[in-house]
Amino acid sequence: MAAITIENLVKRYGDGFPAVNDVSIDIQDGEFMILVGPSGCGKSTLLRMIVGLEDITSGELRIGDRVVNDLAPRERNLAMVFQNYALYPHLTVYENIAFPLRLAKMDDGEVDRLVKDAAETLELTEHLDRKPGNLSGGQRQRVAMGRAIVRQADAFLFDEPLSNLDAKLRGQMRTEISRLQKQLGITTVYVTHDQTEAMTLGDRVAVLRKGVLQQLATPRELYENPGNLFVAGFIGSPPMNFLPVEVSGTSAKLPFGTVELPPDKAEKAQGKGLLIAGIRPGNFEDASIASSTGRQGATFRTRVEVVEWLGNETYAYIPFEAPPEVQQQLRDLEKDLDGESLRSQLVVSLDGASRIREGEEAEIWLDPRKLHLFDPVTGENLTVDRDNAGRIHSAGDPAGLV
């Protein structure tokens, strides 16, 4: 096992486009690091640079104490698991797992021991004589993982390994990968565009946009203290609501009414003019339910357009209008969020016991302490607790934020 140190890594293609732009990440020995972001953000390119399948334009990459910029993939002692499994269809499960050991000309007895140990760990023992074509998608992915395990590599690299599986199987495989990583204690770098995988698997998560590292933090820190509009919109499902807001004193004027902010949040917004307020759907509640539990907060009345009851929770959708400057910023952000709509409606998550009905006025409660305030020009979160938000990309570089 080994730490992986990425210092100011850049990847430029022939046309000068920076697919990875000055990224620095210290991955600790035994850590489960997630690289996440929308399509085209540079996460897979960065992973391929680590394993040696992409050349490094500039910067330094170290595995343990070795600088590996110019080393071939086979010299880096890394094991990679691909999205498409990359198994040999004519070989049995046993021989697929054993393949890297055969290449290394390892003794047959040692090959047999390592293959059978890996198969037992991955619950593949009864399938060792089968061919990949006769296995399910989850079983094939476990074979690919077995081939990585037997190599006794310094680190595992996963490139969107669950993308080809159905939703139920993805959930099962997430659990297996997490269990395996903790059991082996091996340094792991895992690429995904699925923020659910990022939030449930990673010790820390690196959020990328257009080749630029936006924020590096634990999943909870990303959720509670997003450094900018992009991270706030990408992390969380449903995504954070973005609304126009003007702050005067401790009062925040939102499209649905005025709420009182905690003094520390209000102070950071003074003299800033029109801002973007960010509120997660879970920071709302049916006012009648919130009052019955004694929660402190603000309430407002509004018309609910659509209600979705899901049993344990209810989603209510409330339309609103935003000024042109806010709409333009959110339109630009949507382009990088795989088409997720951020502009035309407020999404609130309510207790499943709520009796709010669509087409009617309702009283909604919100927690002003959870409200974030963003600069509409730079996208910077003005109210983030920077002591607890991990590493945040500087708002001084608009290319990284807007």
Backbone torsions as a table, in degrees:
resi	resn	phi	psi	omega
1	MET	NA	155.7	-177.5
2	ALA	-161.2	153.4	171.4
3	ALA	-76.5	155.5	176.5
4	ILE	-122.9	124.1	-178.5
5	THR	-115.1	121.4	179.4
6	ILE	-111.3	118.5	-177.2
7	GLU	-122.6	112.6	173.6
8	ASN	51.7	43.0	-176.4
9	LEU	-73.4	133.6	179.6
10	VAL	-131.5	137.5	172.0
11	LYS	-128.4	112.9	176.2
12	ARG	-114.5	136.3	175.7
13	TYR	-89.2	-179.3	-174.0
14	GLY	-58.1	-30.9	-179.3
15	ASP	-84.5	3.9	178.3
16	GLY	88.9	-1.8	-177.7
17	PHE	-71.3	127.7	179.5
18	PRO	-87.1	98.6	178.3
19	ALA	-69.0	-32.8	171.8
20	VAL	-128.9	129.0	-167.6
21	ASN	-128.1	94.8	172.7
22	ASP	60.3	51.2	-178.5
23	VAL	-93.1	132.1	176.3
24	SER	-128.8	124.1	179.2
25	ILE	-144.6	132.3	172.8
26	ASP	-102.9	111.4	179.5
27	ILE	-99.3	117.7	-173.1
28	GLN	-77.1	157.0	177.7
29	ASP	-59.8	122.7	179.9
30	GLY	85.8	0.4	-177.1
31	GLU	-81.2	148.6	173.6
32	PHE	-102.5	102.5	-177.2
33	MET	-103.7	131.4	177.9
34	ILE	-105.9	132.7	169.2
35	LEU	-105.8	117.5	-173.6
36	VAL	-132.8	153.2	178.4
37	GLY	163.0	169.2	179.9
38	PRO	-71.1	173.1	178.9
39	SER	-56.3	134.9	176.8
40	GLY	83.8	10.9	-177.2
41	CYS	-83.7	-11.1	178.1
42	GLY	103.5	3.1	-175.6
43	LYS	-66.9	-44.0	179.5
44	SER	-70.4	-35.4	176.0
45	THR	-61.2	-43.5	178.8
46	LEU	-62.5	-42.0	178.4
47	LEU	-62.4	-41.7	-179.5
48	ARG	-68.5	-28.5	174.4
49	MET	-69.2	-37.1	179.0
50	ILE	-64.6	-43.3	-176.2
51	VAL	-81.1	-16.7	177.1
52	GLY	102.0	10.3	178.7
53	LEU	-87.2	-10.8	174.0
54	GLU	-127.5	136.7	176.7
55	ASP	-70.9	150.0	177.6
56	ILE	-93.9	125.5	179.1
57	THR	-73.8	-46.7	176.1
58	SER	-157.9	166.4	-175.8
59	GLY	101.0	179.9	-176.6
60	GLU	-131.3	138.0	177.1
61	LEU	-122.8	123.5	179.3
62	ARG	-121.5	137.1	171.4
63	ILE	-115.8	113.0	-168.7
64	GLY	65.4	-127.2	179.5
65	ASP	-98.3	1.3	-174.9
66	ARG	-96.3	132.6	167.8
67	VAL	-80.0	122.6	-171.0
68	VAL	-114.9	13.1	-177.1
69	ASN	-47.3	-42.1	-173.2
70	ASP	-104.9	8.5	-179.9
71	LEU	-84.5	144.6	175.2
72	ALA	-70.4	157.5	-179.2
73	PRO	-52.1	-41.5	-176.1
74	ARG	-68.0	-17.7	-179.2
75	GLU	-91.1	-3.2	-175.6
76	ARG	-94.6	-10.3	178.3
77	ASN	54.9	51.0	176.7
78	LEU	-118.6	147.8	178.3
79	ALA	-114.0	127.7	-175.8
80	MET	-116.4	136.6	175.6
81	VAL	-113.5	122.0	-173.2
82	PHE	-95.3	165.3	178.3
83	GLN	-62.4	-36.9	-174.6
84	ASN	-99.2	18.8	175.3
85	TYR	72.2	-41.9	178.8
86	ALA	55.9	47.5	177.1
87	LEU	-95.6	157.1	177.3
88	TYR	-90.3	114.3	-172.9
89	PRO	-65.8	-24.9	-177.1
90	HIS	-86.7	-7.0	-179.7
91	LEU	-101.6	151.9	175.8
92	THR	-71.8	169.3	175.1
93	VAL	-57.1	-44.2	179.5
94	TYR	-55.6	-50.1	-176.0
95	GLU	-72.2	-30.1	174.2
96	ASN	-63.4	-44.5	178.7
97	ILE	-67.0	-37.1	-176.6
98	ALA	-77.8	-10.8	-169.4
99	PHE	-53.3	-50.1	-179.0
100	PRO	-65.4	-26.7	178.3
101	LEU	-73.9	-36.1	175.6
102	ARG	-63.6	-40.8	178.7
103	LEU	-61.7	-34.7	-179.6
104	ALA	-81.6	2.1	178.7
105	LYS	56.4	42.4	179.0
106	MET	-75.9	151.3	178.3
107	ASP	-58.2	139.6	-175.7
108	ASP	-57.8	-38.6	-179.8
109	GLY	-63.8	-41.3	178.6
110	GLU	-69.3	-38.1	176.1
111	VAL	-58.7	-46.9	-177.9
112	ASP	-62.0	-41.6	-179.3
113	ARG	-64.6	-47.0	-177.2
114	LEU	-66.5	-41.1	-179.7
115	VAL	-64.6	-45.1	-177.7
116	LYS	-69.5	-34.3	175.8
117	ASP	-64.3	-44.0	179.4
118	ALA	-65.5	-40.5	179.9
119	ALA	-63.7	-37.6	178.4
120	GLU	-67.6	-42.4	178.7
121	THR	-60.2	-37.9	-175.1
122	LEU	-98.5	8.0	179.1
123	GLU	58.1	46.3	-179.6
124	LEU	-116.0	5.1	-173.4
125	THR	-54.7	-44.5	-176.8
126	GLU	-74.6	-6.6	-178.1
127	HIS	-107.9	6.0	-172.1
128	LEU	-60.9	-27.8	-178.3
129	ASP	-94.1	2.8	-178.9
130	ARG	-90.3	162.7	176.0
131	LYS	-95.8	153.8	-178.4
132	PRO	-55.6	-33.9	-179.0
133	GLY	-64.1	-17.3	-179.9
134	ASN	-99.3	10.8	-178.2
135	LEU	-109.3	158.6	173.6
136	SER	-75.9	169.3	179.2
137	GLY	-60.5	-41.4	179.2
138	GLY	-65.8	-38.3	178.1
139	GLN	-66.5	-40.6	178.5
140	ARG	-63.3	-38.8	178.8
141	GLN	-66.3	-34.3	176.9
142	ARG	-68.2	-34.1	175.5
143	VAL	-62.7	-44.5	178.4
144	ALA	-61.0	-38.9	177.3
145	MET	-67.3	-37.3	177.5
146	GLY	-61.4	-40.7	178.2
147	ARG	-62.6	-33.7	177.2
148	ALA	-71.7	-39.7	-176.5
149	ILE	-62.9	-44.3	-173.2
150	VAL	-67.9	-18.0	-178.9
151	ARG	-70.8	-15.8	-177.5
152	GLN	52.2	51.2	-175.7
153	ALA	-79.7	167.5	176.8
154	ASP	-74.6	-25.5	-178.7
155	ALA	-158.3	153.8	172.0
156	PHE	-100.3	139.2	173.6
157	LEU	-122.9	125.5	-179.9
158	PHE	-115.4	125.2	178.5
159	ASP	-109.4	92.7	-179.6
160	GLU	45.0	56.9	-171.2
161	PRO	-69.3	-17.4	-174.4
162	LEU	-106.3	5.7	-173.7
163	SER	-62.4	-29.2	-176.1
164	ASN	-89.4	2.8	-176.5
165	LEU	-100.0	156.1	176.8
166	ASP	-74.8	169.5	-170.6
167	ALA	-59.6	-43.7	-177.9
168	LYS	-65.0	-43.7	-178.8
169	LEU	-68.3	-34.3	176.0
170	ARG	-58.9	-43.4	179.0
171	GLY	-61.6	-42.2	178.9
172	GLN	-65.0	-43.3	-178.0
173	MET	-69.7	-32.8	175.0
174	ARG	-56.9	-45.8	-179.9
175	THR	-62.4	-43.0	-179.0
176	GLU	-64.3	-43.5	-179.2
177	ILE	-64.3	-42.5	179.0
178	SER	-62.4	-45.1	179.8
179	ARG	-62.6	-43.5	-177.9
180	LEU	-65.0	-43.2	-178.6
181	GLN	-63.7	-41.8	178.1
182	LYS	-66.7	-38.0	-179.4
183	GLN	-65.6	-42.1	-177.2
184	LEU	-85.8	-24.7	-179.5
185	GLY	64.4	30.3	-174.6
186	ILE	-97.1	142.8	175.9
187	THR	-57.6	129.8	-174.8
188	THR	-135.2	131.7	173.7
189	VAL	-117.5	125.4	-169.6
190	TYR	-129.1	120.5	-179.8
191	VAL	-98.1	133.7	176.1
192	THR	-155.6	155.2	169.8
193	HIS	-103.2	-2.8	-176.7
194	ASP	-90.8	110.3	-175.8
195	GLN	-69.3	-19.9	174.6
196	THR	-65.6	-43.3	175.2
197	GLU	-61.3	-42.4	-179.1
198	ALA	-61.3	-43.5	-175.7
199	MET	-73.0	-30.5	-174.5
200	THR	-93.0	-22.5	-173.7
201	LEU	-100.1	-39.3	-164.2
202	GLY	-81.0	143.3	164.8
203	ASP	-69.9	-45.3	172.1
204	ARG	-135.1	158.8	-177.1
205	VAL	-129.1	130.7	174.1
206	ALA	-104.6	117.6	-179.0
207	VAL	-96.7	123.8	-177.4
208	LEU	-113.4	146.0	173.4
209	ARG	-144.3	122.1	178.7
210	LYS	52.7	40.6	176.5
211	GLY	81.7	-1.8	-176.8
212	VAL	-108.9	133.2	175.3
213	LEU	-71.6	119.8	-178.1
214	GLN	-89.8	-42.5	-179.2
215	GLN	-161.4	143.1	178.4
216	LEU	-128.5	114.2	-173.7
217	ALA	-163.7	175.4	173.1
218	THR	-70.8	159.5	178.3
219	PRO	-55.0	-43.5	-179.9
220	ARG	-63.3	-41.3	179.3
221	GLU	-63.4	-40.6	178.1
222	LEU	-62.0	-41.6	-177.6
223	TYR	-70.0	-43.5	-174.0
224	GLU	-88.3	-26.0	-177.1
225	ASN	-133.5	60.5	178.4
226	PRO	-63.7	135.5	-174.3
227	GLY	-76.4	-23.4	-178.9
228	ASN	-155.3	177.0	-176.8
229	LEU	-58.1	-40.2	-177.0
230	PHE	-63.5	-49.1	-179.9
231	VAL	-62.6	-41.6	179.8
232	ALA	-61.7	-38.9	-178.9
233	GLY	-78.4	-28.7	-176.6
234	PHE	-83.1	-38.6	-176.9
235	ILE	-90.7	124.1	179.2
236	GLY	114.3	138.8	178.9
237	SER	-140.9	119.9	-5.2
238	PRO	-60.3	159.8	-177.0
239	PRO	-69.8	166.5	177.4
240	MET	-59.3	143.3	173.6
241	ASN	-80.4	139.0	176.9
242	PHE	-120.1	124.5	-175.1
243	LEU	-132.2	149.4	172.9
244	PRO	-69.4	143.6	-179.5
245	VAL	-149.6	144.7	171.7
246	GLU	-124.0	131.3	-177.0
247	VAL	-109.1	129.1	176.3
248	SER	-133.1	115.7	-173.5
249	GLY	65.2	-122.9	176.2
250	THR	-106.3	8.9	-178.1
251	SER	-97.1	131.5	178.0
252	ALA	-113.1	116.5	-178.5
253	LYS	-90.8	111.3	179.8
254	LEU	-106.7	168.0	-179.7
255	PRO	-58.0	-22.5	-175.6
256	PHE	-104.0	-0.5	-178.8
257	GLY	144.0	-175.2	-176.9
258	THR	-108.5	134.2	177.1
259	VAL	-123.3	154.5	178.5
260	GLU	-91.1	127.6	-180.0
261	LEU	-93.5	153.2	169.4
262	PRO	-58.5	141.9	-175.8
263	PRO	-53.3	-37.5	-177.6
264	ASP	-66.1	-36.9	176.9
265	LYS	-70.6	-44.7	-177.8
266	ALA	-61.7	-37.9	-178.5
267	GLU	-60.3	-37.3	-177.7
268	LYS	-72.6	-13.5	-176.6
269	ALA	-103.8	-2.3	-175.3
270	GLN	-64.5	133.4	177.6
271	GLY	73.5	11.2	-177.3
272	LYS	-92.1	-10.7	-179.1
273	GLY	73.9	-146.0	-178.8
274	LEU	-68.7	128.1	179.5
275	LEU	-124.9	175.3	174.2
276	ILE	-109.7	122.7	175.9
277	ALA	-90.2	138.2	176.3
278	GLY	-116.7	125.5	-179.9
279	ILE	-136.7	125.7	178.9
280	ARG	-74.8	146.7	180.0
281	PRO	-53.4	-34.0	-178.1
282	GLY	-74.5	-6.4	177.7
283	ASN	-90.9	11.1	174.1
284	PHE	-111.7	167.1	174.4
285	GLU	-162.7	157.8	168.8
286	ASP	-60.7	123.9	-174.2
287	ALA	-58.3	-34.3	-179.0
288	SER	-67.3	-34.6	178.5
289	ILE	-75.6	-40.7	179.2
290	ALA	-62.3	-41.0	-178.7
291	SER	-67.6	-33.0	-179.2
292	SER	-70.1	-21.2	178.9
293	THR	-100.3	0.9	175.0
294	GLY	76.5	17.3	-178.8
295	ARG	-74.1	138.8	178.4
296	GLN	-89.6	140.6	179.7
297	GLY	173.6	-161.9	179.8
298	ALA	-115.7	156.9	177.8
299	THR	-129.1	155.1	174.0
300	PHE	-149.9	155.4	177.7
301	ARG	-105.3	138.6	-178.5
302	THR	-158.4	162.9	178.4
303	ARG	-88.9	131.4	179.0
304	VAL	-95.0	125.5	-176.2
305	GLU	-86.6	-44.4	-177.5
306	VAL	-136.7	142.6	175.7
307	VAL	-126.1	132.6	175.2
308	GLU	-120.5	113.7	179.1
309	TRP	-96.1	124.2	-175.9
310	LEU	-115.4	15.2	179.9
311	GLY	95.8	-80.7	-178.3
312	ASN	-83.2	-13.2	177.5
313	GLU	-149.9	163.2	179.6
314	THR	-129.9	134.5	172.8
315	TYR	-103.6	131.0	175.2
316	ALA	-117.6	138.5	-177.0
317	TYR	-115.0	126.9	-172.5
318	ILE	-127.3	116.7	-178.3
319	PRO	-73.8	152.3	174.2
320	PHE	-155.9	165.9	177.9
321	GLU	-113.7	140.9	177.9
322	ALA	-119.2	149.2	177.4
323	PRO	-64.0	159.1	-173.9
324	PRO	-55.9	-38.8	-176.9
325	GLU	-66.7	-34.6	176.6
326	VAL	-72.8	-42.2	179.0
327	GLN	-59.0	-40.7	-178.3
328	GLN	-65.7	-42.2	178.7
329	GLN	-61.8	-41.9	-179.1
330	LEU	-73.3	-31.7	174.8
331	ARG	-62.4	-43.5	178.5
332	ASP	-63.7	-39.3	-180.0
333	LEU	-66.8	-39.4	-179.3
334	GLU	-58.0	-33.7	-178.1
335	LYS	-60.2	-29.0	-178.6
336	ASP	-98.0	3.4	-177.8
337	LEU	-114.7	31.8	175.9
338	ASP	53.7	40.5	172.5
339	GLY	80.2	7.8	179.3
340	GLU	-65.2	125.9	-178.1
341	SER	-77.3	130.7	-177.6
342	LEU	-122.6	-3.8	-163.0
343	ARG	-103.8	-44.8	-160.5
344	SER	-92.8	-8.6	-176.0
345	GLN	-151.4	149.9	173.6
346	LEU	-91.2	129.8	177.3
347	VAL	-108.2	123.0	179.7
348	VAL	-120.9	139.8	178.9
349	SER	-102.9	121.5	-175.5
350	LEU	-118.4	161.7	174.5
351	ASP	-60.3	144.0	-179.7
352	GLY	-61.8	-17.2	179.2
353	ALA	-80.6	-6.7	-178.5
354	SER	-61.0	141.8	178.4
355	ARG	-108.5	19.6	177.3
356	ILE	-63.2	138.1	-177.1
357	ARG	-118.6	147.9	179.8
358	GLU	-70.9	147.6	-179.0
359	GLY	83.3	-0.6	-178.3
360	GLU	-120.0	161.7	174.6
361	GLU	-76.8	146.1	-179.8
362	ALA	-142.0	156.2	175.4
363	GLU	-101.2	121.1	-175.5
364	ILE	-112.6	138.1	177.0
365	TRP	-102.3	144.8	173.3
366	LEU	-139.9	158.2	-180.0
367	ASP	-102.7	101.8	-177.2
368	PRO	-62.5	-20.3	179.8
369	ARG	-66.7	-22.7	-178.2
370	LYS	-93.1	1.4	-176.3
371	LEU	-77.8	136.2	176.4
372	HIS	-108.8	150.1	178.5
373	LEU	-121.5	124.4	-176.2
374	PHE	-115.1	142.4	172.8
375	ASP	-71.6	124.1	-176.6
376	PRO	-70.5	-13.9	-179.5
377	VAL	-92.4	-52.5	-176.9
378	THR	-90.1	-22.1	-174.8
379	GLY	83.2	-0.4	-177.6
380	GLU	-65.4	139.7	173.9
381	ASN	-81.5	112.3	-176.1
382	LEU	-77.0	-20.0	-172.5
383	THR	-109.2	8.1	-176.5
384	VAL	-67.8	143.6	173.6
385	ASP	-83.1	95.3	-171.3
386	ARG	-72.3	-15.3	175.7
387	ASP	-73.6	-20.5	-175.7
388	ASN	-121.7	16.4	-173.9
389	ALA	-109.2	12.1	-178.5
390	GLY	70.8	-154.8	179.6
391	ARG	-95.4	126.1	-176.4
392	ILE	-113.8	135.3	176.7
393	HIS	-63.5	138.7	-177.9
394	SER	-60.7	133.9	176.5
395	ALA	-72.6	-5.6	179.6
396	GLY	-72.8	-10.0	179.2
397	ASP	-109.8	91.2	-176.3
398	PRO	-57.7	-27.6	-179.0
399	ALA	-62.0	-27.5	-179.5
400	GLY	-85.9	-16.6	-172.1
401	LEU	-116.3	-30.4	-171.6
402	VAL	-113.8	NA	NA
